Amino acid sequence: MEQSNKKLMRTRTSRQEEDKGQKRRKTKDKKEEDKRQKAEDGRGQASPQTRGPVWTETHNTHLVRILSEFCVRH
């Protein structure tokens, strides 16, 4: 009886280890897939600091002024 319990415990723990390994593989595959998808979409490459200036109201005001001057001249 005692031997069968040990064998049962051993198989249960080995099964749990296999499950852990499968979960690790799944998460690793998922991360790689996400990385590949981001590369295809062109997302996630530039950090917010390196993307350049954010379009602001000042830019819009400047463009309106340039356009108004152009319209007045022509």
PyMOL Python script that loads the backbone (N, CA, C, O; Angstrom):
from pymol import cmd

cmd.read_pdbstr("""\
ATOM      1  N   MET A   1       0.827  -1.199   0.000  1.00  0.00           N
ATOM      2  CA  MET A   1       0.000   0.000   0.000  1.00  0.00           C
ATOM      3  C   MET A   1       0.865   1.255   0.000  1.00  0.00           C
ATOM      4  O   MET A   1       0.617   2.211  -0.735  1.00  0.00           O
ATOM      5  N   GLU A   2       1.889   1.219   0.850  1.00  0.00           N
ATOM      6  CA  GLU A   2       2.757   2.383   0.966  1.00  0.00           C
ATOM      7  C   GLU A   2       3.507   2.646  -0.346  1.00  0.00           C
ATOM      8  O   GLU A   2       3.695   3.794  -0.750  1.00  0.00           O
ATOM      9  N   GLN A   3       3.926   1.564  -0.996  1.00  0.00           N
ATOM     10  CA  GLN A   3       4.639   1.703  -2.253  1.00  0.00           C
ATOM     11  C   GLN A   3       3.749   2.299  -3.338  1.00  0.00           C
ATOM     12  O   GLN A   3       4.212   3.133  -4.115  1.00  0.00           O
ATOM     13  N   SER A   4       2.506   1.900  -3.409  1.00  0.00           N
ATOM     14  CA  SER A   4       1.594   2.419  -4.431  1.00  0.00           C
ATOM     15  C   SER A   4       1.325   3.910  -4.195  1.00  0.00           C
ATOM     16  O   SER A   4       1.163   4.671  -5.149  1.00  0.00           O
ATOM     17  N   ASN A   5       1.277   4.325  -2.921  1.00  0.00           N
ATOM     18  CA  ASN A   5       1.107   5.742  -2.609  1.00  0.00           C
ATOM     19  C   ASN A   5       2.308   6.548  -3.089  1.00  0.00           C
ATOM     20  O   ASN A   5       2.147   7.631  -3.650  1.00  0.00           O
ATOM     21  N   LYS A   6       3.504   6.025  -2.870  1.00  0.00           N
ATOM     22  CA  LYS A   6       4.706   6.716  -3.322  1.00  0.00           C
ATOM     23  C   LYS A   6       4.706   6.842  -4.842  1.00  0.00           C
ATOM     24  O   LYS A   6       5.042   7.889  -5.395  1.00  0.00           O
ATOM     25  N   LYS A   7       4.324   5.759  -5.498  1.00  0.00           N
ATOM     26  CA  LYS A   7       4.287   5.774  -6.956  1.00  0.00           C
ATOM     27  C   LYS A   7       3.254   6.786  -7.442  1.00  0.00           C
ATOM     28  O   LYS A   7       3.494   7.519  -8.401  1.00  0.00           O
ATOM     29  N   LEU A   8       2.102   6.820  -6.771  1.00  0.00           N
ATOM     30  CA  LEU A   8       1.048   7.765  -7.118  1.00  0.00           C
ATOM     31  C   LEU A   8       1.539   9.198  -6.950  1.00  0.00           C
ATOM     32  O   LEU A   8       1.306  10.050  -7.808  1.00  0.00           O
ATOM     33  N   MET A   9       2.220   9.453  -5.838  1.00  0.00           N
ATOM     34  CA  MET A   9       2.753  10.794  -5.580  1.00  0.00           C
ATOM     35  C   MET A   9       3.785  11.173  -6.627  1.00  0.00           C
ATOM     36  O   MET A   9       3.807  12.309  -7.099  1.00  0.00           O
ATOM     37  N   ARG A  10       4.625  10.240  -6.985  1.00  0.00           N
ATOM     38  CA  ARG A  10       5.681  10.502  -7.961  1.00  0.00           C
ATOM     39  C   ARG A  10       5.066  10.866  -9.320  1.00  0.00           C
ATOM     40  O   ARG A  10       5.509  11.811  -9.973  1.00  0.00           O
ATOM     41  N   THR A  11       4.057  10.119  -9.734  1.00  0.00           N
ATOM     42  CA  THR A  11       3.433  10.406 -11.031  1.00  0.00           C
ATOM     43  C   THR A  11       2.694  11.735 -10.998  1.00  0.00           C
ATOM     44  O   THR A  11       2.676  12.468 -11.986  1.00  0.00           O
ATOM     45  N   ARG A  12       2.085  12.041  -9.861  1.00  0.00           N
ATOM     46  CA  ARG A  12       1.374  13.310  -9.751  1.00  0.00           C
ATOM     47  C   ARG A  12       2.354  14.476  -9.866  1.00  0.00           C
ATOM     48  O   ARG A  12       2.094  15.434 -10.594  1.00  0.00           O
ATOM     49  N   THR A  13       3.480  14.400  -9.149  1.00  0.00           N
ATOM     50  CA  THR A  13       4.441  15.493  -9.210  1.00  0.00           C
ATOM     51  C   THR A  13       5.075  15.593 -10.594  1.00  0.00           C
ATOM     52  O   THR A  13       5.316  16.697 -11.084  1.00  0.00           O
ATOM     53  N   SER A  14       5.345  14.459 -11.226  1.00  0.00           N
ATOM     54  CA  SER A  14       5.934  14.533 -12.562  1.00  0.00           C
ATOM     55  C   SER A  14       4.931  15.127 -13.548  1.00  0.00           C
ATOM     56  O   SER A  14       5.307  15.853 -14.469  1.00  0.00           O
ATOM     57  N   ARG A  15       3.654  14.814 -13.347  1.00  0.00           N
ATOM     58  CA  ARG A  15       2.621  15.393 -14.199  1.00  0.00           C
ATOM     59  C   ARG A  15       2.550  16.901 -13.998  1.00  0.00           C
ATOM     60  O   ARG A  15       2.393  17.656 -14.958  1.00  0.00           O
ATOM     61  N   GLN A  16       2.666  17.339 -12.740  1.00  0.00           N
ATOM     62  CA  GLN A  16       2.643  18.775 -12.451  1.00  0.00           C
ATOM     63  C   GLN A  16       3.827  19.471 -13.106  1.00  0.00           C
ATOM     64  O   GLN A  16       3.687  20.569 -13.644  1.00  0.00           O
ATOM     65  N   GLU A  17       4.992  18.833 -13.060  1.00  0.00           N
ATOM     66  CA  GLU A  17       6.171  19.404 -13.705  1.00  0.00           C
ATOM     67  C   GLU A  17       5.967  19.527 -15.210  1.00  0.00           C
ATOM     68  O   GLU A  17       6.348  20.528 -15.816  1.00  0.00           O
ATOM     69  N   GLU A  18       5.369  18.511 -15.805  1.00  0.00           N
ATOM     70  CA  GLU A  18       5.089  18.565 -17.242  1.00  0.00           C
ATOM     71  C   GLU A  18       4.137  19.716 -17.553  1.00  0.00           C
ATOM     72  O   GLU A  18       4.324  20.438 -18.532  1.00  0.00           O
ATOM     73  N   ASP A  19       3.118  19.882 -16.713  1.00  0.00           N
ATOM     74  CA  ASP A  19       2.167  20.980 -16.917  1.00  0.00           C
ATOM     75  C   ASP A  19       2.869  22.327 -16.828  1.00  0.00           C
ATOM     76  O   ASP A  19       2.600  23.224 -17.626  1.00  0.00           O
ATOM     77  N   LYS A  20       3.774  22.470 -15.853  1.00  0.00           N
ATOM     78  CA  LYS A  20       4.518  23.716 -15.718  1.00  0.00           C
ATOM     79  C   LYS A  20       5.339  23.988 -16.974  1.00  0.00           C
ATOM     80  O   LYS A  20       5.386  25.111 -17.476  1.00  0.00           O
ATOM     81  N   GLY A  21       5.980  22.936 -17.466  1.00  0.00           N
ATOM     82  CA  GLY A  21       6.789  23.080 -18.672  1.00  0.00           C
ATOM     83  C   GLY A  21       5.950  23.504 -19.863  1.00  0.00           C
ATOM     84  O   GLY A  21       6.377  24.337 -20.662  1.00  0.00           O
ATOM     85  N   GLN A  22       4.761  22.936 -19.987  1.00  0.00           N
ATOM     86  CA  GLN A  22       3.876  23.311 -21.085  1.00  0.00           C
ATOM     87  C   GLN A  22       3.425  24.764 -20.955  1.00  0.00           C
ATOM     88  O   GLN A  22       3.356  25.491 -21.946  1.00  0.00           O
ATOM     89  N   LYS A  23       3.120  25.180 -19.730  1.00  0.00           N
ATOM     90  CA  LYS A  23       2.699  26.560 -19.513  1.00  0.00           C
ATOM     91  C   LYS A  23       3.831  27.521 -19.864  1.00  0.00           C
ATOM     92  O   LYS A  23       3.599  28.556 -20.489  1.00  0.00           O
ATOM     93  N   ARG A  24       5.046  27.181 -19.466  1.00  0.00           N
ATOM     94  CA  ARG A  24       6.194  28.032 -19.786  1.00  0.00           C
ATOM     95  C   ARG A  24       6.364  28.159 -21.293  1.00  0.00           C
ATOM     96  O   ARG A  24       6.595  29.244 -21.827  1.00  0.00           O
ATOM     97  N   ARG A  25       6.242  27.012 -21.965  1.00  0.00           N
ATOM     98  CA  ARG A  25       6.383  27.036 -23.421  1.00  0.00           C
ATOM     99  C   ARG A  25       5.300  27.900 -24.063  1.00  0.00           C
ATOM    100  O   ARG A  25       5.571  28.650 -25.000  1.00  0.00           O
ATOM    101  N   LYS A  26       4.072  27.790 -23.554  1.00  0.00           N
ATOM    102  CA  LYS A  26       2.973  28.575 -24.110  1.00  0.00           C
ATOM    103  C   LYS A  26       3.221  30.066 -23.930  1.00  0.00           C
ATOM    104  O   LYS A  26       3.025  30.848 -24.860  1.00  0.00           O
ATOM    105  N   THR A  27       3.656  30.465 -22.723  1.00  0.00           N
ATOM    106  CA  THR A  27       3.894  31.884 -22.492  1.00  0.00           C
ATOM    107  C   THR A  27       5.068  32.378 -23.329  1.00  0.00           C
ATOM    108  O   THR A  27       5.042  33.500 -23.836  1.00  0.00           O
ATOM    109  N   LYS A  28       6.087  31.556 -23.474  1.00  0.00           N
ATOM    110  CA  LYS A  28       7.240  31.942 -24.294  1.00  0.00           C
ATOM    111  C   LYS A  28       6.818  32.104 -25.756  1.00  0.00           C
ATOM    112  O   LYS A  28       7.199  33.070 -26.418  1.00  0.00           O
ATOM    113  N   ASP A  29       6.031  31.153 -26.248  1.00  0.00           N
ATOM    114  CA  ASP A  29       5.534  31.250 -27.619  1.00  0.00           C
ATOM    115  C   ASP A  29       4.673  32.494 -27.799  1.00  0.00           C
ATOM    116  O   ASP A  29       4.751  33.169 -28.826  1.00  0.00           O
ATOM    117  N   LYS A  30       3.854  32.793 -26.798  1.00  0.00           N
ATOM    118  CA  LYS A  30       2.975  33.972 -26.861  1.00  0.00           C
ATOM    119  C   LYS A  30       3.801  35.247 -26.919  1.00  0.00           C
ATOM    120  O   LYS A  30       3.500  36.144 -27.706  1.00  0.00           O
ATOM    121  N   LYS A  31       4.841  35.338 -26.092  1.00  0.00           N
ATOM    122  CA  LYS A  31       5.693  36.521 -26.094  1.00  0.00           C
ATOM    123  C   LYS A  31       6.381  36.693 -27.443  1.00  0.00           C
ATOM    124  O   LYS A  31       6.462  37.802 -27.971  1.00  0.00           O
ATOM    125  N   GLU A  32       6.872  35.596 -27.990  1.00  0.00           N
ATOM    126  CA  GLU A  32       7.536  35.670 -29.296  1.00  0.00           C
ATOM    127  C   GLU A  32       6.557  36.091 -30.386  1.00  0.00           C
ATOM    128  O   GLU A  32       6.902  36.864 -31.280  1.00  0.00           O
ATOM    129  N   GLU A  33       5.338  35.577 -30.303  1.00  0.00           N
ATOM    130  CA  GLU A  33       4.308  35.932 -31.285  1.00  0.00           C
ATOM    131  C   GLU A  33       3.964  37.415 -31.183  1.00  0.00           C
ATOM    132  O   GLU A  33       3.810  38.089 -32.201  1.00  0.00           O
ATOM    133  N   ASP A  34       3.841  37.930 -29.943  1.00  0.00           N
ATOM    134  CA  ASP A  34       3.556  39.353 -29.736  1.00  0.00           C
ATOM    135  C   ASP A  34       4.670  40.213 -30.298  1.00  0.00           C
ATOM    136  O   ASP A  34       4.419  41.233 -30.940  1.00  0.00           O
ATOM    137  N   LYS A  35       5.913  39.791 -30.051  1.00  0.00           N
ATOM    138  CA  LYS A  35       7.066  40.535 -30.540  1.00  0.00           C
ATOM    139  C   LYS A  35       7.065  40.573 -32.071  1.00  0.00           C
ATOM    140  O   LYS A  35       7.319  41.612 -32.681  1.00  0.00           O
ATOM    141  N   ARG A  36       6.776  39.426 -32.673  1.00  0.00           N
ATOM    142  CA  ARG A  36       6.740  39.327 -34.133  1.00  0.00           C
ATOM    143  C   ARG A  36       5.612  40.205 -34.693  1.00  0.00           C
ATOM    144  O   ARG A  36       5.789  40.885 -35.704  1.00  0.00           O
ATOM    145  N   GLN A  37       4.463  40.181 -34.030  1.00  0.00           N
ATOM    146  CA  GLN A  37       3.317  40.974 -34.477  1.00  0.00           C
ATOM    147  C   GLN A  37       3.624  42.467 -34.390  1.00  0.00           C
ATOM    148  O   GLN A  37       3.283  43.225 -35.298  1.00  0.00           O
ATOM    149  N   LYS A  38       4.266  42.892 -33.299  1.00  0.00           N
ATOM    150  CA  LYS A  38       4.619  44.298 -33.148  1.00  0.00           C
ATOM    151  C   LYS A  38       5.584  44.731 -34.242  1.00  0.00           C
ATOM    152  O   LYS A  38       5.470  45.834 -34.776  1.00  0.00           O
ATOM    153  N   ALA A  39       6.528  43.868 -34.574  1.00  0.00           N
ATOM    154  CA  ALA A  39       7.496  44.194 -35.617  1.00  0.00           C
ATOM    155  C   ALA A  39       6.788  44.349 -36.965  1.00  0.00           C
ATOM    156  O   ALA A  39       7.122  45.241 -37.745  1.00  0.00           O
ATOM    157  N   GLU A  40       5.820  43.489 -37.235  1.00  0.00           N
ATOM    158  CA  GLU A  40       5.082  43.577 -38.496  1.00  0.00           C
ATOM    159  C   GLU A  40       4.233  44.840 -38.543  1.00  0.00           C
ATOM    160  O   GLU A  40       4.132  45.481 -39.589  1.00  0.00           O
ATOM    161  N   ASP A  41       3.627  45.199 -37.427  1.00  0.00           N
ATOM    162  CA  ASP A  41       2.765  46.376 -37.384  1.00  0.00           C
ATOM    163  C   ASP A  41       3.574  47.668 -37.296  1.00  0.00           C
ATOM    164  O   ASP A  41       3.047  48.751 -37.550  1.00  0.00           O
ATOM    165  N   GLY A  42       4.842  47.555 -36.940  1.00  0.00           N
ATOM    166  CA  GLY A  42       5.666  48.742 -36.793  1.00  0.00           C
ATOM    167  C   GLY A  42       5.477  49.430 -35.455  1.00  0.00           C
ATOM    168  O   GLY A  42       5.918  50.563 -35.264  1.00  0.00           O
ATOM    169  N   ARG A  43       4.813  48.739 -34.520  1.00  0.00           N
ATOM    170  CA  ARG A  43       4.592  49.328 -33.208  1.00  0.00           C
ATOM    171  C   ARG A  43       5.711  48.907 -32.264  1.00  0.00           C
ATOM    172  O   ARG A  43       6.404  47.916 -32.494  1.00  0.00           O
ATOM    173  N   GLY A  44       5.866  49.673 -31.213  1.00  0.00           N
ATOM    174  CA  GLY A  44       6.750  49.272 -30.138  1.00  0.00           C
ATOM    175  C   GLY A  44       8.227  49.443 -30.429  1.00  0.00           C
ATOM    176  O   GLY A  44       9.063  48.987 -29.649  1.00  0.00           O
ATOM    177  N   GLN A  45       8.563  50.081 -31.522  1.00  0.00           N
ATOM    178  CA  GLN A  45       9.978  50.230 -31.833  1.00  0.00           C
ATOM    179  C   GLN A  45      10.559  51.503 -31.236  1.00  0.00           C
ATOM    180  O   GLN A  45      11.654  51.489 -30.675  1.00  0.00           O
ATOM    181  N   ALA A  46       9.821  52.604 -31.357  1.00  0.00           N
ATOM    182  CA  ALA A  46      10.341  53.868 -30.847  1.00  0.00           C
ATOM    183  C   ALA A  46       9.713  54.185 -29.496  1.00  0.00           C
ATOM    184  O   ALA A  46       8.503  54.057 -29.304  1.00  0.00           O
ATOM    185  N   SER A  47      10.552  54.595 -28.581  1.00  0.00           N
ATOM    186  CA  SER A  47      10.023  54.989 -27.284  1.00  0.00           C
ATOM    187  C   SER A  47       9.433  56.394 -27.416  1.00  0.00           C
ATOM    188  O   SER A  47       9.772  57.110 -28.358  1.00  0.00           O
ATOM    189  N   PRO A  48       8.569  56.800 -26.503  1.00  0.00           N
ATOM    190  CA  PRO A  48       7.931  58.121 -26.611  1.00  0.00           C
ATOM    191  C   PRO A  48       8.934  59.277 -26.688  1.00  0.00           C
ATOM    192  O   PRO A  48       8.638  60.305 -27.297  1.00  0.00           O
ATOM    193  N   GLN A  49      10.102  59.123 -26.086  1.00  0.00           N
ATOM    194  CA  GLN A  49      11.084  60.199 -26.106  1.00  0.00           C
ATOM    195  C   GLN A  49      11.712  60.386 -27.487  1.00  0.00           C
ATOM    196  O   GLN A  49      12.120  61.496 -27.825  1.00  0.00           O
ATOM    197  N   THR A  50      11.796  59.335 -28.281  1.00  0.00           N
ATOM    198  CA  THR A  50      12.500  59.428 -29.557  1.00  0.00           C
ATOM    199  C   THR A  50      11.563  59.622 -30.740  1.00  0.00           C
ATOM    200  O   THR A  50      12.015  59.670 -31.884  1.00  0.00           O
ATOM    201  N   ARG A  51      10.282  59.734 -30.486  1.00  0.00           N
ATOM    202  CA  ARG A  51       9.333  59.846 -31.588  1.00  0.00           C
ATOM    203  C   ARG A  51       9.306  61.238 -32.197  1.00  0.00           C
ATOM    204  O   ARG A  51       8.775  61.413 -33.293  1.00  0.00           O
ATOM    205  N   GLY A  52       9.856  62.222 -31.523  1.00  0.00           N
ATOM    206  CA  GLY A  52       9.831  63.587 -32.032  1.00  0.00           C
ATOM    207  C   GLY A  52       8.782  64.404 -31.296  1.00  0.00           C
ATOM    208  O   GLY A  52       8.125  63.913 -30.378  1.00  0.00           O
ATOM    209  N   PRO A  53       8.633  65.663 -31.711  1.00  0.00           N
ATOM    210  CA  PRO A  53       7.721  66.557 -30.991  1.00  0.00           C
ATOM    211  C   PRO A  53       6.260  66.147 -31.181  1.00  0.00           C
ATOM    212  O   PRO A  53       5.875  65.596 -32.212  1.00  0.00           O
ATOM    213  N   VAL A  54       5.480  66.430 -30.174  1.00  0.00           N
ATOM    214  CA  VAL A  54       4.056  66.143 -30.236  1.00  0.00           C
ATOM    215  C   VAL A  54       3.382  67.311 -30.959  1.00  0.00           C
ATOM    216  O   VAL A  54       3.751  68.467 -30.748  1.00  0.00           O
ATOM    217  N   TRP A  55       2.408  67.018 -31.801  1.00  0.00           N
ATOM    218  CA  TRP A  55       1.703  68.074 -32.528  1.00  0.00           C
ATOM    219  C   TRP A  55       0.868  68.856 -31.530  1.00  0.00           C
ATOM    220  O   TRP A  55       0.043  68.282 -30.819  1.00  0.00           O
ATOM    221  N   THR A  56       1.078  70.157 -31.475  1.00  0.00           N
ATOM    222  CA  THR A  56       0.403  70.965 -30.452  1.00  0.00           C
ATOM    223  C   THR A  56      -0.431  72.058 -31.103  1.00  0.00           C
ATOM    224  O   THR A  56      -0.434  72.218 -32.323  1.00  0.00           O
ATOM    225  N   GLU A  57      -1.127  72.795 -30.275  1.00  0.00           N
ATOM    226  CA  GLU A  57      -1.945  73.916 -30.739  1.00  0.00           C
ATOM    227  C   GLU A  57      -1.066  74.994 -31.368  1.00  0.00           C
ATOM    228  O   GLU A  57      -1.500  75.701 -32.277  1.00  0.00           O
ATOM    229  N   THR A  58       0.157  75.118 -30.889  1.00  0.00           N
ATOM    230  CA  THR A  58       1.091  76.108 -31.431  1.00  0.00           C
ATOM    231  C   THR A  58       1.377  75.822 -32.900  1.00  0.00           C
ATOM    232  O   THR A  58       1.455  76.744 -33.711  1.00  0.00           O
ATOM    233  N   HIS A  59       1.533  74.549 -33.240  1.00  0.00           N
ATOM    234  CA  HIS A  59       1.769  74.183 -34.635  1.00  0.00           C
ATOM    235  C   HIS A  59       0.565  74.593 -35.493  1.00  0.00           C
ATOM    236  O   HIS A  59       0.717  75.144 -36.583  1.00  0.00           O
ATOM    237  N   ASN A  60      -0.625  74.308 -34.973  1.00  0.00           N
ATOM    238  CA  ASN A  60      -1.836  74.649 -35.717  1.00  0.00           C
ATOM    239  C   ASN A  60      -1.931  76.155 -35.939  1.00  0.00           C
ATOM    240  O   ASN A  60      -2.258  76.594 -37.041  1.00  0.00           O
ATOM    241  N   THR A  61      -1.653  76.948 -34.913  1.00  0.00           N
ATOM    242  CA  THR A  61      -1.702  78.399 -35.014  1.00  0.00           C
ATOM    243  C   THR A  61      -0.717  78.893 -36.069  1.00  0.00           C
ATOM    244  O   THR A  61      -1.038  79.760 -36.882  1.00  0.00           O
ATOM    245  N   HIS A  62       0.472  78.330 -36.039  1.00  0.00           N
ATOM    246  CA  HIS A  62       1.506  78.696 -36.998  1.00  0.00           C
ATOM    247  C   HIS A  62       1.052  78.394 -38.435  1.00  0.00           C
ATOM    248  O   HIS A  62       1.236  79.219 -39.329  1.00  0.00           O
ATOM    249  N   LEU A  63       0.470  77.233 -38.649  1.00  0.00           N
ATOM    250  CA  LEU A  63       0.004  76.861 -39.990  1.00  0.00           C
ATOM    251  C   LEU A  63      -1.131  77.763 -40.460  1.00  0.00           C
ATOM    252  O   LEU A  63      -1.194  78.127 -41.634  1.00  0.00           O
ATOM    253  N   VAL A  64      -2.023  78.119 -39.549  1.00  0.00           N
ATOM    254  CA  VAL A  64      -3.123  79.014 -39.901  1.00  0.00           C
ATOM    255  C   VAL A  64      -2.574  80.366 -40.318  1.00  0.00           C
ATOM    256  O   VAL A  64      -3.054  80.955 -41.286  1.00  0.00           O
ATOM    257  N   ARG A  65      -1.589  80.862 -39.611  1.00  0.00           N
ATOM    258  CA  ARG A  65      -0.992  82.154 -39.945  1.00  0.00           C
ATOM    259  C   ARG A  65      -0.354  82.118 -41.333  1.00  0.00           C
ATOM    260  O   ARG A  65      -0.531  83.037 -42.132  1.00  0.00           O
ATOM    261  N   ILE A  66       0.390  81.045 -41.609  1.00  0.00           N
ATOM    262  CA  ILE A  66       1.040  80.903 -42.914  1.00  0.00           C
ATOM    263  C   ILE A  66      -0.013  80.838 -44.023  1.00  0.00           C
ATOM    264  O   ILE A  66       0.138  81.477 -45.064  1.00  0.00           O
ATOM    265  N   LEU A  67      -1.058  80.078 -43.802  1.00  0.00           N
ATOM    266  CA  LEU A  67      -2.109  79.932 -44.799  1.00  0.00           C
ATOM    267  C   LEU A  67      -2.832  81.267 -45.024  1.00  0.00           C
ATOM    268  O   LEU A  67      -3.147  81.619 -46.160  1.00  0.00           O
ATOM    269  N   SER A  68      -3.089  81.999 -43.953  1.00  0.00           N
ATOM    270  CA  SER A  68      -3.759  83.307 -44.085  1.00  0.00           C
ATOM    271  C   SER A  68      -2.900  84.266 -44.895  1.00  0.00           C
ATOM    272  O   SER A  68      -3.400  84.965 -45.776  1.00  0.00           O
ATOM    273  N   GLU A  69      -1.605  84.297 -44.595  1.00  0.00           N
ATOM    274  CA  GLU A  69      -0.711  85.190 -45.344  1.00  0.00           C
ATOM    275  C   GLU A  69      -0.694  84.814 -46.827  1.00  0.00           C
ATOM    276  O   GLU A  69      -0.686  85.682 -47.701  1.00  0.00           O
ATOM    277  N   PHE A  70      -0.689  83.510 -47.093  1.00  0.00           N
ATOM    278  CA  PHE A  70      -0.689  83.038 -48.480  1.00  0.00           C
ATOM    279  C   PHE A  70      -1.971  83.479 -49.200  1.00  0.00           C
ATOM    280  O   PHE A  70      -1.929  83.910 -50.352  1.00  0.00           O
ATOM    281  N   CYS A  71      -3.108  83.364 -48.503  1.00  0.00           N
ATOM    282  CA  CYS A  71      -4.383  83.737 -49.114  1.00  0.00           C
ATOM    283  C   CYS A  71      -4.450  85.241 -49.376  1.00  0.00           C
ATOM    284  O   CYS A  71      -4.978  85.672 -50.401  1.00  0.00           O
ATOM    285  N   VAL A  72      -3.923  86.028 -48.463  1.00  0.00           N
ATOM    286  CA  VAL A  72      -3.939  87.480 -48.617  1.00  0.00           C
ATOM    287  C   VAL A  72      -3.083  87.894 -49.822  1.00  0.00           C
ATOM    288  O   VAL A  72      -3.462  88.789 -50.577  1.00  0.00           O
ATOM    289  N   ARG A  73      -1.952  87.252 -49.993  1.00  0.00           N
ATOM    290  CA  ARG A  73      -1.052  87.600 -51.099  1.00  0.00           C
ATOM    291  C   ARG A  73      -1.619  87.187 -52.454  1.00  0.00           C
ATOM    292  O   ARG A  73      -1.382  87.858 -53.459  1.00  0.00           O
ATOM    293  N   HIS A  74      -2.359  86.097 -52.483  1.00  0.00           N
ATOM    294  CA  HIS A  74      -2.841  85.619 -53.783  1.00  0.00           C
ATOM    295  C   HIS A  74      -4.298  85.946 -53.888  1.00  0.00           C
ATOM    296  O   HIS A  74      -4.927  85.640 -54.901  1.00  0.00           O
TER     297      HIS A  74
END
""", "prot")
cmd.dss("prot")
cmd.show_as("cartoon", "prot")
cmd.util.cbc("prot")
cmd.orient("prot")
